Amino acid sequence: YGLLLGPCRPREAIAIMSPPVCWICLDSGKDENTAQPPVRGCACRGSAGHAHVSCISDYARSQSDAAAAAAAANGSRQVTDPTILLDSFRKAWTYCPTCEQKYVGEVALSIAQAMMVYTAPLEDADYRRIVSRLTLASASSSAGKMSQAAELFVRVLDTLGGVNYKVGPLGILFPLLEIEAVMSSFDVLEHLGRSSQTQCRDLITRSIRHISTSAYAHDPIVDMLKAKADLMGTGRERDSHEAALEVSRREYEVALSTRPNALYTLQCQRDLVEVLAKNGQWEEAISLGRELVEKADRVLGKDHQSAKCFRSILEAIESNSRTFGGSNTADGKVMIATIVGLPASEMNGRSCCIKKRSKDGKYIVLIQSASSNGTPQKFKAKAENLVFPKDTPITVEGLASASHLNGRNGGIVSFDADKSRYVVNIDGEPKSMSVKPQNVRVKFD
C-alpha cells in the first residue's frame, strides 16, 4: 500500500494529491494567458469543475457563435420567447455546464471580462454587447467593485433608453434587458457620487417610462420597479424602515411569482429577512431565513458561496434573537456586521452580532459557534475587521484632512472592498465621501 497512502482508501488519497485538471483541455498546467492553474468558481465538488479561464472563454465563444448563427438563420421570424435567445447566448459565459450553477467570485469576473472582449466589435445597441455589459456589471458588483458596476449599468441604461422596441424581430428582447438593468441599478445607485446619482436616477426614471410602452407594461415586476423609484431620492429608503420593508416584501413576492428558484429570488428573500430583523420582527425573519437556507441548499448546494452566506446571516439573526430577546438592550441596539481580515480565521465572511463599542475603540462581537453548546462566542474586534451594512447610522471621527466633519452624523452607503473604505453620507453635506473604518463610529443609540 505504500508509506504515503497507507492501507486505507488509496484511490481517494491519490485524487487528493493530484493537481486539478481542466475538464476542457485535460491539462493540469498553468493558463497561458493568466499563468494560473485550473480554477473552480462554481458549485462542483471533488475533482469536477476545474478549468482554465481561457478554456472556459473559448468554450463560451463557440457556444455563443452557434447561438448567434441560429438567431441569424431565424432572423426573419418574430422571436416569441426572448428568454430562450438570451439564455442561449449568455448561459455558457455565466453557468458551469457540469453543476449548472452560476460562476462566482474572481472566476465570474474574469470570464465576464473575456465576454466583453468577445463582443467588442459589436455596436453598443447590439443585444449581445448589452448582455456583456450587464454580465460584467453583475460580476463586478458581486466582487465588491461597486463603482465599476455602477458605471456599466449607467452605460446600459443610457443605451437602452434610445432603443425602439418595435424595430426588428429582436426588438422584444430589449424591454427584458432594460428591466434587468433597472433592477440591478437600484443596488449600486448609492455607490455613485451625488452628481452621478442624479444622472442614474434620471436614467432609471426614463427607463421605467420606456418599459411602460412595451408589452411588459402591466407586468407585476414593472409595478415593483415603479414603487422603488418612488422612494428614490426622497430619503425614505434610508429614514423609514417601514418603507424599506414594504418595497422588499413587494420585490420578493414579484420575484417568487415569476422565478421561484432563481438566485435573484433567493437574494430578494435574503434582503427581506435582513429588513425584518432590522425592524425587530424576529419570528418572521427567522422563519423566512430558515426557509431561505433550506431552499438555497437544495437549489444551489450547501457548498455554494451564496448558500454559505445565507446560512451565516441566519445564524447571526438567531443568535441576536436568543441573546437579546430580539429587542434593544440597556446598552443600546444590536447591530449585524460581517467579519473580515482576521488572520487565519474561519470566521472571516461570517455574519455576527455587535453589542456595543468598548472604551478601547474595539467592538464587542458575538458569533454562534458550533462547539459552544448554543452559547455565542464573545470577543473584541477592531473596526477594520468588521463591515457594517448599508444604512447603518454612524458618527465620523478622527479625520485629519477634514477635521471640521469630526463629530458629524450620517449613514453608511457602501463598503469599497478594493480600497477597504466606507462610502458614507454625512448629514448636511452635498457629496458622499470615502473614509477608513477606524474613522467611523457606529451609533447604537
C-alpha positions as CSV (number, residue, x, y, z in Angstrom):
1,Y,0.0,0.0,0.0
2,G,3.0,2.3,0.4
3,L,4.1,4.6,3.2
4,L,2.3,7.7,1.9
5,L,-1.0,6.2,1.1
6,G,-1.4,3.8,4.0
7,P,-3.7,0.8,3.9
8,C,-6.9,2.7,3.7
9,R,-8.7,4.1,0.6
10,P,-5.7,4.6,-1.7
11,R,-7.7,5.9,-4.7
12,E,-9.1,8.8,-2.7
13,A,-5.7,9.7,-1.4
14,I,-4.3,9.7,-4.9
15,A,-7.1,12.0,-6.0
16,I,-6.3,14.4,-3.2
17,M,-2.6,14.5,-4.0
18,S,-3.2,15.0,-7.8
19,P,-3.3,18.6,-9.1
20,P,-6.7,19.8,-10.6
21,V,-7.2,19.0,-14.3
22,C,-9.0,21.3,-16.7
23,W,-12.1,19.5,-17.9
24,I,-11.9,21.2,-21.3
25,C,-8.2,20.7,-22.3
26,L,-7.5,17.9,-19.9
27,D,-4.2,19.7,-18.8
28,S,-3.2,20.5,-15.2
29,G,-0.6,23.1,-16.3
30,K,-1.0,26.9,-16.0
31,D,-3.2,29.0,-18.1
32,E,-1.1,30.6,-21.0
33,N,-2.9,34.0,-20.5
34,T,-3.3,34.2,-16.7
35,A,-0.4,32.0,-15.6
36,Q,-2.9,30.4,-13.2
37,P,-3.6,26.7,-12.8
38,P,-7.2,25.3,-13.4
39,V,-9.6,27.1,-11.1
40,R,-13.2,26.4,-9.9
41,G,-15.8,29.1,-9.3
42,C,-19.0,27.1,-9.2
43,A,-20.7,24.5,-7.0
44,C,-19.0,21.4,-8.4
45,R,-17.4,19.1,-5.8
46,G,-14.5,16.7,-5.7
47,S,-12.3,16.9,-8.8
48,A,-15.0,18.2,-11.1
49,G,-15.4,21.7,-12.4
50,H,-11.8,22.8,-12.6
51,A,-10.9,24.7,-15.8
52,H,-8.5,27.4,-17.2
53,V,-10.3,30.7,-17.5
54,S,-9.1,30.9,-21.1
55,C,-10.5,27.5,-21.9
56,I,-13.9,28.5,-20.4
57,S,-13.8,31.6,-22.5
58,D,-13.0,29.6,-25.7
59,Y,-15.8,27.1,-24.9
60,A,-18.3,30.0,-24.3
61,R,-17.2,31.7,-27.6
62,S,-18.0,28.5,-29.5
63,Q,-21.4,28.2,-27.8
64,S,-22.2,31.9,-28.4
65,D,-21.2,31.7,-32.1
66,A,-23.6,28.8,-32.5
67,A,-26.4,30.8,-30.8
68,A,-25.7,33.8,-33.0
69,A,-25.8,31.7,-36.1
70,A,-29.1,30.2,-35.1
71,A,-30.5,33.6,-34.4
72,A,-29.4,34.9,-37.8
73,A,-30.9,31.9,-39.6
74,N,-34.3,32.6,-37.9
75,G,-34.0,36.4,-38.1
76,S,-36.9,36.7,-40.5
77,R,-39.3,35.3,-37.9
78,Q,-40.5,37.1,-34.8
79,V,-39.0,35.9,-31.5
80,T,-41.9,34.6,-29.4
81,D,-39.8,33.6,-26.3
82,P,-36.9,36.1,-26.0
83,T,-35.6,34.4,-22.8
84,I,-34.6,31.4,-24.9
85,L,-32.4,33.5,-27.2
86,L,-30.9,35.5,-24.3
87,D,-30.1,32.3,-22.3
88,S,-28.6,30.5,-25.3
89,F,-26.1,33.4,-25.8
90,R,-25.4,34.2,-22.1
91,K,-25.5,30.8,-20.4
92,A,-22.1,29.5,-21.5
93,W,-20.4,32.6,-20.1
94,T,-22.2,32.6,-16.7
95,Y,-23.1,29.0,-15.8
96,C,-21.0,25.9,-15.3
97,P,-22.2,23.2,-17.7
98,T,-21.5,20.4,-15.2
99,C,-23.3,21.6,-12.0
100,E,-25.4,24.2,-13.9
101,Q,-24.8,26.8,-11.2
102,K,-23.5,30.4,-11.8
103,Y,-19.8,31.1,-11.7
104,V,-18.9,33.3,-8.7
105,G,-16.0,35.5,-7.5
106,E,-12.9,36.2,-9.5
107,V,-13.7,33.4,-11.9
108,A,-17.0,35.0,-12.8
109,L,-15.3,38.4,-13.2
110,S,-12.5,37.1,-15.4
111,I,-15.0,35.3,-17.7
112,A,-17.2,38.4,-17.9
113,Q,-14.1,40.5,-18.9
114,A,-13.4,37.9,-21.7
115,M,-17.0,38.2,-22.8
116,M,-16.6,42.0,-23.2
117,V,-13.6,41.3,-25.4
118,Y,-15.6,38.9,-27.5
119,T,-18.4,41.4,-28.1
120,A,-16.1,44.4,-28.6
121,P,-16.6,44.6,-32.4
122,L,-20.3,44.9,-32.0
123,E,-22.3,48.2,-31.7
124,D,-23.4,49.4,-28.3
125,A,-27.1,48.8,-29.1
126,D,-26.5,45.1,-30.2
127,Y,-28.2,42.9,-27.6
128,R,-25.1,40.8,-27.3
129,R,-23.0,43.8,-26.3
130,I,-25.7,44.9,-23.8
131,V,-25.7,41.4,-22.3
132,S,-21.9,41.5,-22.0
133,R,-22.0,44.8,-20.1
134,L,-24.8,43.6,-17.8
135,T,-22.8,40.4,-17.1
136,L,-19.6,42.3,-16.3
137,A,-21.6,44.8,-14.1
138,S,-23.1,41.9,-12.1
139,A,-19.8,40.2,-11.7
140,S,-18.1,43.4,-10.6
141,S,-20.9,44.1,-8.1
142,S,-20.5,40.6,-6.6
143,A,-16.7,41.1,-6.4
144,G,-17.2,44.4,-4.5
145,K,-16.2,46.6,-7.4
146,M,-19.3,48.7,-7.0
147,S,-18.1,51.9,-8.7
148,Q,-17.2,49.9,-11.9
149,A,-20.5,48.1,-11.7
150,A,-22.5,51.4,-11.4
151,E,-20.7,52.9,-14.4
152,L,-21.6,49.9,-16.5
153,F,-25.2,49.9,-15.5
154,V,-25.4,53.6,-16.3
155,R,-23.9,53.0,-19.7
156,V,-26.5,50.2,-20.4
157,L,-29.4,52.4,-19.3
158,D,-28.3,55.2,-21.5
159,T,-28.0,52.9,-24.5
160,L,-31.4,51.1,-23.9
161,G,-33.2,54.4,-23.5
162,G,-32.7,55.1,-27.2
163,V,-33.7,51.7,-28.5
164,N,-37.0,51.4,-30.4
165,Y,-38.7,48.3,-29.1
166,K,-40.8,47.9,-32.2
167,V,-38.0,47.8,-34.8
168,G,-36.7,44.4,-36.0
169,P,-37.6,40.8,-35.0
170,L,-35.4,41.0,-31.9
171,G,-37.0,44.2,-30.5
172,I,-38.9,42.2,-27.9
173,L,-35.5,41.4,-26.2
174,F,-34.7,44.9,-25.1
175,P,-37.5,45.5,-22.6
176,L,-36.3,42.4,-20.7
177,L,-32.7,43.8,-20.7
178,E,-33.9,47.2,-19.6
179,I,-35.9,45.7,-16.7
180,E,-32.7,43.7,-15.7
181,A,-30.6,46.9,-15.9
182,V,-33.0,48.9,-13.8
183,M,-33.3,46.3,-11.1
184,S,-29.6,46.0,-10.8
185,S,-29.0,49.7,-10.9
186,F,-31.0,50.2,-7.7
187,D,-28.5,48.0,-5.8
188,V,-25.4,50.1,-6.9
189,L,-27.0,53.5,-7.0
190,E,-25.6,54.7,-3.7
191,H,-22.1,53.8,-4.7
192,L,-22.0,56.7,-7.2
193,G,-21.1,60.3,-6.3
194,R,-24.0,62.7,-5.8
195,S,-23.9,64.1,-9.3
196,S,-23.7,60.7,-10.9
197,Q,-26.5,59.5,-8.6
198,T,-28.7,62.2,-10.0
199,Q,-27.9,61.2,-13.6
200,C,-28.5,57.5,-12.7
201,R,-31.9,58.3,-11.1
202,D,-32.9,60.3,-14.2
203,L,-32.0,57.3,-16.4
204,I,-33.9,54.9,-14.1
205,T,-37.0,57.1,-14.3
206,R,-36.7,57.4,-18.1
207,S,-36.2,53.6,-18.4
208,I,-39.3,52.8,-16.4
209,R,-41.3,55.1,-18.6
210,H,-39.7,53.4,-21.6
211,I,-40.5,49.9,-20.3
212,S,-44.1,51.1,-19.8
213,T,-44.5,51.5,-23.5
214,S,-43.6,47.8,-24.1
215,A,-45.5,44.5,-23.9
216,Y,-44.4,44.3,-20.3
217,A,-46.2,47.5,-19.2
218,H,-48.6,45.6,-17.0
219,D,-46.2,43.0,-15.6
220,P,-46.1,43.0,-11.8
221,I,-42.3,43.4,-11.9
222,V,-42.8,46.8,-13.5
223,D,-45.2,47.9,-10.7
224,M,-42.4,46.9,-8.2
225,L,-39.9,49.0,-10.1
226,K,-42.2,52.0,-10.0
227,A,-42.6,51.6,-6.2
228,K,-38.9,51.5,-5.7
229,A,-38.4,54.5,-8.0
230,D,-41.0,56.4,-5.9
231,L,-38.7,56.1,-2.9
232,M,-35.5,57.2,-4.8
233,G,-34.0,60.4,-3.5
234,T,-36.8,61.1,-1.0
235,G,-34.7,59.9,1.9
236,R,-37.4,57.4,2.8
237,E,-35.3,54.5,1.7
238,R,-32.8,55.3,4.5
239,D,-35.0,57.0,7.1
240,S,-38.0,54.7,7.1
241,H,-37.7,51.0,7.9
242,E,-41.4,50.7,7.1
243,A,-40.9,51.9,3.6
244,A,-37.9,49.6,3.1
245,L,-39.9,46.7,4.4
246,E,-42.8,47.5,2.1
247,V,-40.6,47.6,-1.0
248,S,-38.5,44.5,0.0
249,R,-41.7,42.5,0.6
250,R,-43.2,43.5,-2.7
251,E,-39.9,42.8,-4.6
252,Y,-39.7,39.3,-3.1
253,E,-43.3,38.5,-3.9
254,V,-42.9,39.5,-7.5
255,A,-39.7,37.5,-7.9
256,L,-41.2,34.5,-6.2
257,S,-44.2,34.5,-8.6
258,T,-42.1,34.8,-11.7
259,R,-38.8,33.0,-10.9
260,P,-39.3,30.9,-7.7
261,N,-35.9,29.1,-7.8
262,A,-33.7,31.8,-9.3
263,L,-30.7,33.1,-7.5
264,Y,-32.2,36.6,-7.8
265,T,-35.3,35.5,-5.9
266,L,-33.1,34.0,-3.1
267,Q,-31.3,37.3,-2.9
268,C,-34.6,39.1,-2.6
269,Q,-35.6,36.8,0.2
270,R,-32.3,37.4,1.9
271,D,-32.9,41.2,1.7
272,L,-36.4,40.8,3.2
273,V,-35.0,38.7,6.0
274,E,-32.5,41.4,6.9
275,V,-35.1,44.2,6.8
276,L,-37.4,42.2,9.0
277,A,-34.6,41.7,11.5
278,K,-33.8,45.4,11.4
279,N,-37.5,46.1,12.2
280,G,-37.4,43.7,15.2
281,Q,-39.8,41.2,13.5
282,W,-37.6,38.3,14.6
283,E,-40.1,35.5,14.4
284,E,-40.9,36.2,10.7
285,A,-37.2,36.9,9.9
286,I,-36.1,33.6,11.4
287,S,-38.9,31.6,9.8
288,L,-38.2,33.1,6.4
289,G,-34.5,32.8,6.9
290,R,-34.7,29.1,7.6
291,E,-36.9,28.6,4.5
292,L,-34.2,30.5,2.5
293,V,-31.3,28.3,3.8
294,E,-33.3,25.1,3.1
295,K,-34.1,26.3,-0.5
296,A,-30.6,27.5,-1.2
297,D,-29.1,24.2,0.0
298,R,-31.5,22.3,-2.3
299,V,-31.2,24.5,-5.3
300,L,-27.6,25.7,-5.2
301,G,-26.0,23.1,-3.0
302,K,-24.6,23.5,0.6
303,D,-21.1,24.4,-0.7
304,H,-22.3,27.3,-2.9
305,Q,-21.0,30.7,-1.8
306,S,-24.4,32.2,-1.6
307,A,-25.8,29.3,0.4
308,K,-23.0,29.7,2.9
309,C,-23.7,33.4,3.1
310,F,-27.4,32.9,3.7
311,R,-26.6,30.4,6.5
312,S,-24.3,32.8,8.2
313,I,-26.9,35.6,8.1
314,L,-29.5,33.2,9.7
315,E,-27.0,32.2,12.4
316,A,-26.4,35.9,13.3
317,I,-30.2,36.7,13.4
318,E,-30.9,33.6,15.5
319,S,-28.1,34.4,17.9
320,N,-29.3,38.0,18.1
321,S,-32.8,36.9,19.0
322,R,-31.7,34.4,21.6
323,T,-29.1,36.5,23.3
324,F,-31.0,39.8,23.4
325,G,-34.6,38.7,23.2
326,G,-35.0,40.4,19.8
327,S,-35.0,43.8,21.4
328,N,-32.8,46.7,22.4
329,T,-30.7,46.2,25.5
330,A,-29.8,48.7,28.1
331,D,-26.5,49.3,26.2
332,G,-28.4,50.2,23.0
333,K,-29.2,48.4,19.8
334,V,-27.5,45.3,18.5
335,M,-26.0,45.6,15.0
336,I,-25.2,42.9,12.4
337,A,-21.9,43.0,10.7
338,T,-19.6,40.8,8.6
339,I,-16.2,39.7,9.9
340,V,-13.2,40.3,7.5
341,G,-9.5,40.3,7.6
342,L,-8.9,38.2,10.8
343,P,-5.6,36.3,10.3
344,A,-6.0,32.6,9.6
345,S,-9.6,32.6,10.9
346,E,-12.5,30.5,9.7
347,M,-14.8,33.3,10.9
348,N,-14.0,35.6,8.0
349,G,-17.0,36.1,5.8
350,R,-19.5,35.2,8.6
351,S,-22.2,37.5,9.9
352,C,-22.1,38.4,13.6
353,C,-23.8,40.5,16.2
354,I,-22.2,43.6,17.6
355,K,-23.4,44.5,21.1
356,K,-21.5,47.8,21.7
357,R,-18.2,49.6,21.3
358,S,-15.8,49.3,24.2
359,K,-13.7,52.1,25.6
360,D,-10.6,51.0,23.8
361,G,-12.4,51.6,20.4
362,K,-13.0,47.9,19.7
363,Y,-16.4,46.3,19.1
364,I,-17.9,43.6,21.2
365,V,-18.6,40.7,18.8
366,L,-20.9,37.8,19.4
367,I,-21.0,34.9,17.0
368,Q,-22.6,31.5,17.1
369,S,-20.1,28.7,17.4
370,A,-20.9,25.0,16.7
371,S,-18.7,24.0,19.6
372,S,-20.1,26.3,22.2
373,N,-23.4,24.4,23.0
374,G,-25.6,27.2,21.7
375,T,-23.8,29.9,23.7
376,P,-22.4,32.7,21.4
377,Q,-18.7,33.2,21.3
378,K,-17.7,36.6,22.5
379,F,-14.6,38.6,21.6
380,K,-13.4,42.1,20.7
381,A,-12.7,43.2,17.1
382,K,-11.1,46.3,15.5
383,A,-13.2,48.5,13.2
384,E,-11.2,47.3,10.2
385,N,-12.2,43.7,10.9
386,L,-15.9,44.4,10.6
387,V,-18.1,45.5,7.7
388,F,-21.4,47.1,8.6
389,P,-24.2,47.1,6.1
390,K,-25.8,50.0,4.2
391,D,-27.9,52.4,6.2
392,T,-26.0,51.8,9.4
393,P,-26.1,55.1,11.4
394,I,-22.6,56.4,12.1
395,T,-20.6,59.3,13.5
396,V,-17.4,60.5,11.8
397,E,-14.3,60.8,14.0
398,G,-10.5,61.2,13.8
399,L,-10.3,62.8,10.4
400,A,-7.2,64.9,9.9
401,S,-7.7,66.5,6.5
402,A,-11.3,67.2,7.1
403,S,-11.4,67.7,10.8
404,H,-14.4,70.0,10.6
405,L,-16.5,66.9,9.9
406,N,-15.5,65.1,13.1
407,G,-18.5,64.5,15.3
408,R,-21.0,64.8,12.4
409,N,-23.6,62.1,12.0
410,G,-24.5,60.2,8.8
411,G,-25.1,56.8,7.3
412,I,-23.1,54.1,5.5
413,V,-23.8,54.0,1.8
414,S,-21.5,51.0,0.9
415,F,-18.1,49.4,1.6
416,D,-15.5,49.5,-1.1
417,A,-13.6,46.2,-0.8
418,D,-10.8,47.3,-3.2
419,K,-9.9,50.4,-1.1
420,S,-11.1,48.9,2.3
421,R,-13.1,52.1,2.9
422,Y,-16.7,53.0,3.6
423,V,-18.6,55.4,1.3
424,V,-20.7,57.5,3.7
425,N,-23.3,60.3,3.5
426,I,-22.8,63.0,6.2
427,D,-25.9,64.9,7.2
428,G,-25.9,68.4,5.6
429,E,-23.1,67.6,3.1
430,P,-23.9,67.6,-0.7
431,K,-21.4,64.8,-1.6
432,S,-20.6,61.3,-0.3
433,M,-17.1,60.7,1.0
434,S,-14.7,57.8,1.4
435,V,-13.5,57.1,4.9
436,K,-11.5,54.4,6.7
437,P,-13.3,52.0,9.0
438,Q,-11.4,53.5,12.0
439,N,-12.9,56.9,11.2
440,V,-16.4,55.6,11.5
441,R,-18.1,55.1,14.9
442,V,-21.3,53.1,14.7
443,K,-24.2,54.6,16.7
444,F,-26.0,52.2,18.9
445,D,-28.5,54.6,20.5
